[in-house]
């Protein structure tokens, strides 16, 4: 059994539901995704097929966290294998 904290959106659904994404927020999400991929590659792990359906978005008030999964996930799904490289708490 694999588990992670519950999330309610993938990057794909978040993009569709957000009419206009602030530049700084988009930059933060892309930075987190990039750091996750750097972690994978530095540990000789190749994702191989990263899509917006394989990135979970956790959103609390002003804080947004992106986590990479190794397989596609559905909105509201609460199982998965997040990358250990995700940066939580980047904003206070």
Beta strands, then each sheet from edge to edge (+ up, - down):
strand 1: 9-10
strand 2: 55-60
strand 3: 63-68
sheet 1: 1+ 2- 3+
end
